[in-house]
Amino acid sequence: MLVGFLIVSAAVCLFLGLTLPVVRLTRLYVWTDTFSITSVIWTLFRDGEIWLSAILFIFSIMFPALKLLYLLAIFAMPGMSDAKRAGNLAHLAWLGKWSMLDVLVLALIIFYVKSSGVADAVALPGIYFFAASVILTMITSSRIQKTS
């Protein structure tokens, strides 16, 4: 029961983390831009930065969504064969290695912008929801692996 709640909570946090603003940049105390993860990906794609937008899409949207789907599959099918369960757990462990990459990148960007003096950067709620999703997914993954 707790695992199901954690999966749903992680999915909600992931959605909010992807759609809510993650950073606000203020230049010269007047111009302010606010960005969400999805708006950054779309802007990069629209501006011709296909590879960069694809990398961000893969690590920000696809990997977390796949990890949640693997968790849901393992949780929802308790009668799964041991071989299939072991395979899913192996995929889950591989995806887990990339869990905090986006949070780290956003933290480095905010640090760089603040230290360069070009603009002032402020972390907004989206980054906290995204981080909460990653942490909830990691907790859920560890609970599922303990029961297997």
Wavefront OBJ file of the C-alpha trace (Angstrom):
o trace
v 0.000 0.000 0.000
v 2.783 2.433 0.932
v 4.663 1.648 -2.284
v 1.604 2.513 -4.387
v 1.206 5.815 -2.548
v 4.903 6.601 -3.060
v 4.657 5.876 -6.809
v 1.635 8.159 -7.201
v 3.292 10.880 -5.101
v 6.480 10.642 -7.165
v 4.476 10.882 -10.404
v 2.605 13.978 -9.197
v 5.854 15.593 -8.042
v 7.483 14.756 -11.385
v 4.631 16.394 -13.311
v 4.782 19.496 -11.107
v 8.576 19.570 -11.282
v 8.506 19.499 -15.072
v 5.780 22.120 -15.518
v 6.280 24.594 -12.663
v 9.038 27.210 -12.936
v 12.437 25.966 -11.726
v 14.496 29.150 -12.002
v 13.970 32.900 -12.283
v 16.727 34.979 -13.834
v 16.809 38.725 -13.222
v 19.128 40.896 -15.308
v 19.970 44.481 -14.410
v 17.280 44.416 -11.680
v 14.590 44.961 -14.343
v 14.247 42.074 -16.810
v 13.025 38.829 -15.387
v 12.679 35.474 -17.127
v 11.133 32.408 -15.543
v 11.803 28.913 -16.865
v 10.380 25.453 -16.299
v 12.167 22.299 -17.404
v 9.693 21.739 -20.238
v 9.926 25.366 -21.399
v 13.727 25.132 -21.493
v 13.562 21.926 -23.569
v 11.028 23.453 -25.965
v 12.984 26.714 -26.318
v 16.219 24.861 -27.054
v 14.453 22.706 -29.641
v 12.796 25.725 -31.256
v 16.128 27.568 -31.403
v 17.789 24.684 -33.236
v 19.661 23.167 -30.287
v 18.319 19.719 -31.139
v 21.018 17.647 -29.397
v 20.925 19.628 -26.184
v 17.138 19.568 -26.055
v 17.177 15.818 -26.767
v 19.647 15.172 -23.942
v 17.582 17.224 -21.513
v 14.403 15.473 -22.688
v 15.953 12.050 -22.169
v 17.383 12.756 -18.711
v 14.599 15.035 -17.437
v 11.481 13.387 -18.785
v 12.143 9.935 -20.246
v 14.417 8.456 -17.543
v 12.244 9.535 -14.590
v 9.068 8.406 -16.398
v 10.617 5.041 -17.302
v 11.747 4.536 -13.731
v 8.216 5.223 -12.488
v 6.795 2.818 -15.081
v 9.227 0.083 -13.990
v 8.260 0.677 -10.361
v 4.590 0.513 -11.261
v 5.064 -2.682 -13.281
v 6.960 -4.397 -10.469
v 4.423 -3.240 -7.872
v 1.280 -3.965 -9.919
v 2.320 -7.489 -10.951
v 3.199 -9.379 -7.769
v 2.945 -12.727 -9.588
v 5.720 -11.818 -12.012
v 8.291 -14.542 -12.643
v 11.586 -14.269 -10.777
v 13.544 -13.838 -14.018
v 11.287 -11.018 -15.227
v 11.359 -9.355 -11.796
v 15.180 -9.573 -11.693
v 15.365 -8.053 -15.184
v 13.091 -5.186 -14.211
v 15.080 -4.584 -11.030
v 18.303 -4.515 -13.073
v 16.818 -1.928 -15.450
v 15.577 0.036 -12.476
v 19.048 0.042 -10.901
v 20.585 1.256 -14.176
v 18.037 4.095 -14.479
v 18.623 5.016 -10.845
v 22.225 5.949 -11.565
v 20.997 8.994 -13.486
v 18.404 10.129 -10.929
v 19.960 13.289 -9.546
v 21.653 14.486 -12.733
v 19.088 17.210 -13.502
v 19.020 18.561 -9.983
v 22.816 18.775 -10.042
v 22.830 20.552 -13.418
v 20.222 23.095 -12.283
v 22.141 23.745 -9.059
v 25.346 24.316 -11.047
v 23.570 26.693 -13.449
v 22.133 28.719 -10.568
v 25.570 28.824 -8.893
v 27.267 29.905 -12.138
v 24.750 32.661 -12.866
v 24.962 34.003 -9.312
v 28.754 33.931 -9.241
v 29.207 35.483 -12.692
v 27.298 38.651 -11.838
v 25.481 38.561 -15.211
v 22.116 37.969 -13.604
v 20.542 36.957 -10.339
v 19.133 33.437 -10.254
v 16.543 32.163 -7.815
v 15.400 28.567 -7.491
v 11.633 28.228 -7.710
v 9.213 25.488 -6.556
v 9.593 23.355 -9.686
v 13.116 22.310 -8.733
v 11.949 21.210 -5.298
v 9.095 19.153 -6.756
v 11.501 17.595 -9.257
v 13.964 16.760 -6.473
v 11.096 15.373 -4.355
v 10.104 13.138 -7.262
v 13.656 11.817 -7.573
v 13.911 11.174 -3.832
v 10.476 9.511 -3.633
v 11.383 7.324 -6.602
v 14.654 6.317 -4.935
v 12.849 5.456 -1.687
v 10.220 3.445 -3.573
v 12.896 1.632 -5.541
v 14.752 0.652 -2.388
v 11.536 -0.577 -0.731
v 10.675 -2.715 -3.753
v 14.198 -4.146 -3.935
v 14.091 -5.068 -0.226
v 10.875 -7.032 -0.716
v 12.224 -8.933 -3.734
l 1 2 3 4 5 6 7 8 9 10 11 12 13 14 15 16 17 18 19 20 21 22 23 24 25 26 27 28 29 30 31 32 33 34 35 36 37 38 39 40 41 42 43 44 45 46 47 48 49 50 51 52 53 54 55 56 57 58 59 60 61 62 63 64 65 66 67 68 69 70 71 72 73 74 75 76 77 78 79 80 81 82 83 84 85 86 87 88 89 90 91 92 93 94 95 96 97 98 99 100 101 102 103 104 105 106 107 108 109 110 111 112 113 114 115 116 117 118 119 120 121 122 123 124 125 126 127 128 129 130 131 132 133 134 135 136 137 138 139 140 141 142 143 144 145 146 147 148
